[in-house]
């Protein structure tokens, strides 16, 4: 719990001080102890500042992780589609054999679904291949 002592000079300065303390807490930093409240009203206006170098770096890392995740889902979906077509299954018949919904299998093949291990195993069992063979090239 953070205890804030706000000097009682005027309302704008108090709001700016509280906003800056909230921003410091939001960025996972310890609130900086200040003797006086900030004097500018712009500190309150810039409360949602997304131009911070820490925010930019955090977004870069998240975007890179999401791109890798999406990439592996697309590659896995392409592999499932390729194996399904080799064995002559339609998407609907394949979904029925896997005991999955047809739209779910379509989402897998388009790389839109994040599968559980159980569903990956169901797919491999239906295709009568091992998990290693299913993951080849992914």
VONURO-764180 format. One record per residue: residue in three letters; x, y, z of N, C-alpha, C in turn. Coordinates in pm, 1 decimal, always signed. Layout:
residues N
<site "ALA" <X Y Z> <X Y Z> <X Y Z>>
...
END
This chain:
residues 138
<site "UNK" <+84.2 -116.8 +0.0> <+0.0 +0.0 +0.0> <+88.6 +122.9 +0.0>>
<site "UNK" <+55.0 +222.1 -82.9> <+134.8 +342.0 -96.9> <+65.2 +456.2 -26.0>>
<site "UNK" <+138.6 +526.3 +56.2> <+85.0 +641.9 +125.9> <+132.5 +766.1 +53.1>>
<site "UNK" <+38.2 +844.8 +6.3> <+70.1 +967.4 -65.0> <+39.3 +1086.7 +24.7>>
<site "UNK" <+136.5 +1174.4 +38.7> <+113.7 +1298.5 +112.1> <+110.2 +1409.1 +9.0>>
<site "UNK" <-7.4 +1469.3 -7.2> <-25.8 +1569.0 -111.2> <-30.0 +1706.7 -47.1>>
<site "UNK" <+60.5 +1796.2 -87.6> <+57.4 +1931.4 -31.9> <-71.3 +2003.3 -73.3>>
<site "UNK" <-125.1 +2080.0 +16.4> <-252.8 +2146.1 -8.9> <-232.0 +2287.4 -61.7>>
<site "UNK" <-177.7 +2299.6 -179.8> <-157.3 +2433.7 -236.2> <-272.8 +2471.0 -327.0>>
<site "UNK" <-293.3 +2397.8 -433.0> <-410.4 +2422.5 -516.4> <-452.2 +2291.8 -582.5>>
<site "UNK" <-572.1 +2288.2 -632.9> <-630.7 +2164.1 -681.3> <-556.5 +2106.3 -801.1>>
<site "UNK" <-514.5 +2190.4 -894.3> <-445.1 +2140.4 -1013.7> <-314.3 +2072.1 -976.9>>
<site "UNK" <-239.6 +2130.7 -887.1> <-113.3 +2070.5 -847.6> <-136.3 +1937.3 -777.0>>
<site "UNK" <-241.0 +1928.6 -695.9> <-271.2 +1802.8 -627.6> <-308.8 +1693.2 -726.7>>
<site "UNK" <-389.6 +1727.0 -826.3> <-427.9 +1629.1 -927.0> <-307.4 +1582.5 -1007.7>>
<site "UNK" <-220.0 +1675.7 -1041.7> <-101.4 +1639.7 -1118.5> <-10.0 +1548.6 -1037.3>>
<site "UNK" <+3.9 +1576.7 -908.6> <+87.1 +1493.7 -821.5> <+29.9 +1352.0 -812.4>>
<site "UNK" <-100.4 +1341.5 -794.0> <-164.1 +1210.2 -783.5> <-152.0 +1133.3 -915.3>>
<site "UNK" <-168.5 +1203.7 -1026.4> <-157.9 +1139.1 -1156.9> <-16.9 +1086.4 -1180.3>>
<site "UNK" <+83.7 +1163.6 -1141.7> <+221.4 +1118.1 -1161.0> <+253.4 +998.9 -1071.7>>
<site "UNK" <+201.6 +999.0 -950.9> <+222.5 +885.2 -861.4> <+155.7 +760.9 -917.5>>
<site "UNK" <+36.1 +777.2 -974.3> <-32.0 +663.8 -1035.5> <+45.4 +612.5 -1155.6>>
<site "UNK" <+102.4 +703.2 -1234.8> <+178.8 +661.9 -1352.3> <+301.7 +583.4 -1308.5>>
<site "UNK" <+370.4 +628.5 -1205.2> <+488.6 +556.7 -1157.7> <+451.1 +417.7 -1108.4>>
<site "UNK" <+338.1 +405.1 -1039.9> <+293.9 +275.5 -991.6> <+253.2 +186.7 -1107.9>>
<site "UNK" <+188.5 +245.0 -1208.2> <+142.1 +168.6 -1324.7> <+259.1 +109.8 -1403.0>>
<site "UNK" <+370.7 +178.2 -1410.0> <+486.9 +130.6 -1485.2> <+572.1 +33.8 -1405.2>>
<site "UNK" <+515.6 -21.3 -1298.0> <+585.2 -117.2 -1212.2> <+713.2 -58.5 -1152.7>>
<site "UNK" <+711.6 +69.1 -1127.1> <+823.2 +135.5 -1061.8> <+776.5 +177.0 -923.7>>
<site "UNK" <+870.3 +190.4 -833.9> <+832.8 +244.2 -704.8> <+800.6 +392.0 -721.3>>
<site "UNK" <+693.7 +439.5 -659.4> <+662.9 +581.7 -670.9> <+777.7 +665.3 -617.1>>
<site "UNK" <+812.2 +768.6 -688.7> <+923.1 +853.9 -651.1> <+874.3 +953.1 -546.3>>
<site "UNK" <+944.4 +960.4 -436.4> <+905.5 +1055.0 -331.3> <+943.1 +1195.9 -377.3>>
<site "UNK" <+846.1 +1282.4 -378.4> <+869.8 +1420.5 -420.5> <+833.7 +1513.9 -306.7>>
<site "UNK" <+913.3 +1617.1 -292.1> <+884.6 +1712.0 -185.5> <+771.5 +1805.2 -225.3>>
<site "UNK" <+768.2 +1839.9 -352.8> <+665.3 +1931.5 -401.0> <+591.9 +1866.7 -517.5>>
<site "UNK" <+469.5 +1904.8 -534.1> <+390.9 +1854.3 -646.5> <+442.2 +1916.5 -775.4>>
<site "UNK" <+429.7 +1847.7 -888.3> <+470.9 +1905.6 -1016.0> <+392.3 +2034.4 -1043.3>>
<site "UNK" <+457.5 +2127.8 -1108.1> <+395.4 +2258.3 -1126.1> <+316.8 +2270.6 -1255.5>>
<site "UNK" <+332.9 +2177.3 -1346.9> <+265.7 +2192.4 -1476.2> <+141.7 +2105.4 -1483.4>>
<site "UNK" <+43.1 +2152.5 -1550.6> <-81.6 +2081.1 -1571.0> <-64.5 +1972.7 -1677.6>>
<site "UNK" <+41.6 +1982.0 -1757.3> <+62.6 +1884.2 -1864.8> <+92.0 +1745.2 -1809.8>>
<site "UNK" <+143.3 +1735.3 -1688.0> <+168.8 +1603.0 -1630.8> <+41.0 +1522.6 -1617.3>>
<site "UNK" <-69.2 +1589.3 -1584.4> <-196.0 +1520.5 -1574.2> <-248.3 +1482.9 -1713.5>>
<site "UNK" <-225.6 +1568.8 -1810.9> <-272.3 +1541.7 -1945.9> <-194.8 +1425.6 -2009.1>>
<site "UNK" <-70.0 +1407.3 -1970.6> <+13.8 +1301.0 -2027.0> <+9.4 +1174.1 -1943.1>>
<site "UNK" <-99.4 +1153.2 -1870.7> <-110.1 +1036.9 -1784.0> <-98.2 +906.6 -1863.1>>
<site "UNK" <-158.3 +901.3 -1980.7> <-152.0 +782.1 -2063.8> <-40.5 +798.4 -2166.7>>
<site "UNK" <+81.3 +812.8 -2121.0> <+195.6 +836.3 -2207.6> <+247.2 +703.4 -2261.0>>
<site "UNK" <+227.9 +678.3 -2390.3> <+275.4 +553.4 -2450.7> <+406.3 +573.7 -2525.7>>
<site "UNK" <+470.0 +686.6 -2506.8> <+595.8 +713.0 -2576.8> <+715.9 +689.3 -2486.9>>
<site "UNK" <+694.0 +629.8 -2374.6> <+801.9 +597.8 -2282.8> <+889.6 +488.2 -2344.4>>
<site "UNK" <+1021.2 +494.0 -2329.3> <+1106.1 +388.2 -2385.7> <+1077.3 +251.9 -2324.2>>
<site "UNK" <+1032.8 +247.7 -2197.7> <+1001.9 +120.1 -2134.6> <+875.7 +60.8 -2196.4>>
<site "UNK" <+777.9 +144.3 -2224.0> <+653.8 +97.1 -2285.7> <+681.7 +44.9 -2425.9>>
<site "UNK" <+764.6 +115.9 -2502.3> <+796.1 +76.1 -2639.0> <+865.8 -59.5 -2640.1>>
<site "UNK" <+960.4 -79.4 -2550.2> <+1034.0 -205.8 -2543.7> <+940.4 -320.6 -2506.3>>
<site "UNK" <+851.6 -295.7 -2410.8> <+757.0 -397.5 -2368.8> <+669.0 -439.0 -2487.0>>
<site "UNK" <+624.1 -343.1 -2567.2> <+540.7 -373.2 -2683.6> <+618.6 -451.9 -2788.1>>
<site "UNK" <+746.9 -418.2 -2806.9> <+829.2 -491.0 -2903.7> <+838.7 -638.7 -2865.5>>
<site "UNK" <+863.0 -665.0 -2738.3> <+877.5 -803.0 -2692.0> <+745.8 -878.6 -2708.3>>
<site "UNK" <+633.9 -815.5 -2670.3> <+504.3 -880.7 -2682.9> <+470.2 -908.5 -2828.8>>
<site "UNK" <+496.0 -812.7 -2916.5> <+464.9 -831.8 -3058.1> <+548.7 -942.6 -3118.8>>
<site "UNK" <+676.0 -950.7 -3080.6> <+762.5 -1056.4 -3132.8> <+714.4 -1193.0 -3086.8>>
<site "UNK" <+673.7 -1203.6 -2960.4> <+623.4 -1331.1 -2908.8> <+494.5 -1370.3 -2978.5>>
<site "UNK" <+406.7 -1274.5 -3001.0> <+280.3 -1303.8 -3066.9> <+303.1 -1343.6 -3212.1>>
<site "UNK" <+400.7 -1282.4 -3278.2> <+429.1 -1317.8 -3417.5> <+482.2 -1459.9 -3426.9>>
<site "UNK" <+571.3 -1499.4 -3334.7> <+622.9 -1636.1 -3333.8> <+510.4 -1735.1 -3308.8>>
<site "UNK" <+423.2 -1702.0 -3213.2> <+313.0 -1791.0 -3179.7> <+221.0 -1809.2 -3300.5>>
<site "UNK" <+187.4 -1699.3 -3366.2> <+99.7 -1707.2 -3482.0> <+166.4 -1787.0 -3593.6>>
<site "UNK" <+295.4 -1769.3 -3608.9> <+366.9 -1839.3 -3714.4> <+362.5 -1990.1 -3693.9>>
<site "UNK" <+383.3 -2037.0 -3573.5> <+381.9 -2181.4 -3548.9> <+241.2 -2236.9 -3565.2>>
<site "UNK" <+140.0 -2160.5 -3531.1> <+2.3 -2206.3 -3549.5> <-30.9 -2222.6 -3697.7>>
<site "UNK" <+16.2 -2128.7 -3778.4> <-8.1 -2137.3 -3923.1> <+64.8 -2257.6 -3981.9>>
<site "UNK" <+190.2 -2276.1 -3941.3> <+266.4 -2389.9 -3993.7> <+205.8 -2523.3 -3952.4>>
<site "UNK" <+158.9 -2531.2 -3827.5> <+94.7 -2654.1 -3781.3> <-34.6 -2678.8 -3859.0>>
<site "UNK" <-111.4 -2575.3 -3881.0> <-235.1 -2588.6 -3957.0> <-211.3 -2635.2 -4099.1>>
<site "UNK" <-106.1 -2582.9 -4161.4> <-72.3 -2625.6 -4297.1> <-32.1 -2773.5 -4298.8>>
<site "UNK" <+39.5 -2813.5 -4196.0> <+82.4 -2954.6 -4186.4> <-38.2 -3047.1 -4169.7>>
<site "UNK" <-133.9 -3007.3 -4085.0> <-254.6 -3088.2 -4064.9> <-334.9 -3097.1 -4194.4>>
<site "UNK" <-349.9 -2985.3 -4263.6> <-425.3 -2984.3 -4390.2> <-358.2 -3076.3 -4493.5>>
<site "UNK" <-225.3 -3065.8 -4501.1> <-150.6 -3148.6 -4596.8> <-171.3 -3297.8 -4568.1>>
<site "UNK" <-158.5 -3337.9 -4441.7> <-174.2 -3478.8 -4405.4> <-319.1 -3525.1 -4423.2>>
<site "UNK" <-412.8 -3438.3 -4391.0> <-554.7 -3472.6 -4406.3> <-587.7 -3499.9 -4552.4>>
<site "UNK" <-539.3 -3412.8 -4640.9> <-567.9 -3429.7 -4784.1> <-497.0 -3552.3 -4841.0>>
<site "UNK" <-375.9 -3583.9 -4790.9> <-303.3 -3703.6 -4836.7> <-383.7 -3830.0 -4809.1>>
<site "UNK" <-453.8 -3830.1 -4695.4> <-530.8 -3948.1 -4657.9> <-673.3 -3945.3 -4712.1>>
<site "UNK" <-708.6 -3839.8 -4785.4> <-837.6 -3834.7 -4852.7> <-955.6 -3794.5 -4766.8>>
<site "UNK" <-930.0 -3735.3 -4651.8> <-1037.9 -3690.0 -4565.3> <-1091.4 -3555.1 -4613.8>>
<site "UNK" <-1223.2 -3537.5 -4610.2> <-1277.1 -3401.7 -4621.8> <-1264.3 -3338.7 -4483.0>>
<site "UNK" <-1275.3 -3209.1 -4477.5> <-1260.8 -3141.8 -4348.9> <-1370.0 -3186.8 -4251.6>>
<site "UNK" <-1490.2 -3204.6 -4302.7> <-1602.0 -3245.7 -4217.7> <-1583.7 -3388.4 -4166.1>>
<site "UNK" <-1545.2 -3480.6 -4253.8> <-1521.9 -3618.8 -4211.3> <-1404.6 -3629.5 -4115.5>>
<site "UNK" <-1301.9 -3551.1 -4140.4> <-1185.1 -3550.4 -4051.8> <-1223.7 -3501.5 -3912.9>>
<site "UNK" <-1302.4 -3395.7 -3907.1> <-1346.6 -3341.7 -3778.0> <-1430.4 -3445.5 -3703.4>>
<site "UNK" <-1517.5 -3515.2 -3775.4> <-1600.2 -3618.5 -3713.3> <-1513.0 -3731.7 -3659.1>>
<site "UNK" <-1412.7 -3773.6 -3735.0> <-1323.5 -3881.3 -3691.1> <-1240.3 -3839.6 -3568.9>>
<site "UNK" <-1205.1 -3711.2 -3561.0> <-1127.2 -3659.8 -3447.2> <-1215.6 -3627.9 -3326.4>>
<site "UNK" <-1347.7 -3632.7 -3346.3> <-1443.9 -3591.9 -3244.0> <-1426.9 -3445.5 -3207.6>>
<site "UNK" <-1403.9 -3363.6 -3310.4> <-1392.9 -3218.3 -3295.2> <-1496.9 -3152.8 -3386.1>>
<site "UNK" <-1525.3 -3028.3 -3361.8> <-1619.2 -2955.6 -3446.6> <-1552.1 -2918.2 -3578.8>>
<site "UNK" <-1631.2 -2916.6 -3686.2> <-1577.9 -2884.2 -3819.0> <-1517.9 -2744.1 -3822.2>>
<site "UNK" <-1584.0 -2648.2 -3756.9> <-1532.3 -2510.5 -3757.9> <-1401.9 -2500.0 -3678.9>>
<site "UNK" <-1388.2 -2584.1 -3576.7> <-1264.9 -2585.5 -3497.9> <-1148.8 -2636.8 -3583.7>>
<site "UNK" <-1173.8 -2742.4 -3659.8> <-1069.3 -2796.6 -3748.2> <-1033.1 -2694.5 -3855.1>>
<site "UNK" <-1133.3 -2623.3 -3907.9> <-1105.2 -2516.4 -4004.4> <-1018.8 -2407.2 -3944.2>>
<site "UNK" <-1046.1 -2371.6 -3818.2> <-964.2 -2272.0 -3748.7> <-822.5 -2320.4 -3725.1>>
<site "UNK" <-807.4 -2449.5 -3697.7> <-673.0 -2507.7 -3680.7> <-594.8 -2495.3 -3810.9>>
<site "UNK" <-658.8 -2531.9 -3920.5> <-589.7 -2530.9 -4049.6> <-556.1 -2389.8 -4096.2>>
<site "UNK" <-632.3 -2290.8 -4053.5> <-600.9 -2151.3 -4087.5> <-503.6 -2087.0 -3990.3>>
<site "UNK" <-469.5 -2158.2 -3881.1> <-376.3 -2105.3 -3781.7> <-441.3 -2008.8 -3685.0>>
<site "UNK" <-571.6 -2019.4 -3668.4> <-644.0 -1928.6 -3578.7> <-666.5 -1987.3 -3440.5>>
<site "UNK" <-647.0 -2116.2 -3423.8> <-675.6 -2183.2 -3296.9> <-547.1 -2227.0 -3229.3>>
<site "UNK" <-544.5 -2210.6 -3096.9> <-433.2 -2258.3 -3016.1> <-477.9 -2389.8 -2952.7>>
<site "UNK" <-422.2 -2499.7 -2998.8> <-470.2 -2632.1 -2958.7> <-414.0 -2676.1 -2825.2>>
<site "UNK" <-488.8 -2763.0 -2760.6> <-437.1 -2829.6 -2641.4> <-364.0 -2956.8 -2686.7>>
<site "UNK" <-285.1 -3012.1 -2597.4> <-212.7 -3135.5 -2630.7> <-308.0 -3250.8 -2657.5>>
<site "UNK" <-420.9 -3252.2 -2590.3> <-518.5 -3359.3 -2611.8> <-572.5 -3356.5 -2754.1>>
<site "UNK" <-599.6 -3235.1 -2803.7> <-651.8 -3224.8 -2939.9> <-544.6 -3257.6 -3043.8>>
<site "UNK" <-420.5 -3223.2 -3014.9> <-310.9 -3259.6 -3105.2> <-298.4 -3412.0 -3110.6>>
<site "UNK" <-312.4 -3475.7 -2994.8> <-305.7 -3621.9 -2990.2> <-423.1 -3684.6 -3065.4>>
<site "UNK" <-541.2 -3626.9 -3054.1> <-656.8 -3677.8 -3129.3> <-632.0 -3673.1 -3279.5>>
<site "UNK" <-573.8 -3561.5 -3323.8> <-544.5 -3545.7 -3466.3> <-443.5 -3650.3 -3511.9>>
<site "UNK" <-338.1 -3668.6 -3432.3> <-235.9 -3767.3 -3467.9> <-293.7 -3908.7 -3470.2>>
<site "UNK" <-379.3 -3941.3 -3373.3> <-440.6 -4074.4 -3370.0> <-531.5 -4096.3 -3490.4>>
<site "UNK" <-606.0 -3993.8 -3529.7> <-694.3 -4005.6 -3645.2> <-613.9 -4026.0 -3773.1>>
<site "UNK" <-501.9 -3955.7 -3783.7> <-416.4 -3969.7 -3902.2> <-329.8 -4095.4 -3895.4>>
<site "UNK" <-333.8 -4164.8 -3780.5> <-256.2 -4286.8 -3755.9> <-106.5 -4264.1 -3773.4>>
<site "UNK" <-60.0 -4154.2 -3715.2> <+83.8 -4122.9 -3714.3> <+122.3 -4084.0 -3573.0>>
<site "UNK" <+252.9 -4081.2 -3547.1> <+299.0 -4040.7 -3413.5> <+301.2 -3889.1 -3404.7>>
<site "UNK" <+312.2 -3839.4 -3283.2> <+320.8 -3695.0 -3263.4> <+445.7 -3637.2 -3329.4>>
<site "UNK" <+552.9 -3715.2 -3330.3> <+677.2 -3670.7 -3392.9> <+657.5 -3649.4 -3541.9>>
<site "UNK" <+590.5 -3742.2 -3606.7> <+564.3 -3729.7 -3749.7> <+470.6 -3613.2 -3779.0>>
<site "UNK" <+375.8 -3590.9 -3691.0> <+282.9 -3479.1 -3709.5> <+355.5 -3345.3 -3700.6>>
<site "UNK" <+454.3 -3337.4 -3613.1> <+525.7 -3211.6 -3591.8> <+642.4 -3189.8 -3687.6>>
<site "UNK" <+668.7 -3283.3 -3776.7> <+778.5 -3266.5 -3873.1> <+754.7 -3142.4 -3959.1>>
<site "UNK" <+854.4 -3058.4 -3966.4> <+845.5 -2938.5 -4050.0> <+773.0 -2821.8 -3986.0>>
<site "UNK" <+725.0 -2841.4 -3864.8> <+655.9 -2731.5 -3796.8> <+760.2 -2652.4 -3723.6>>
END
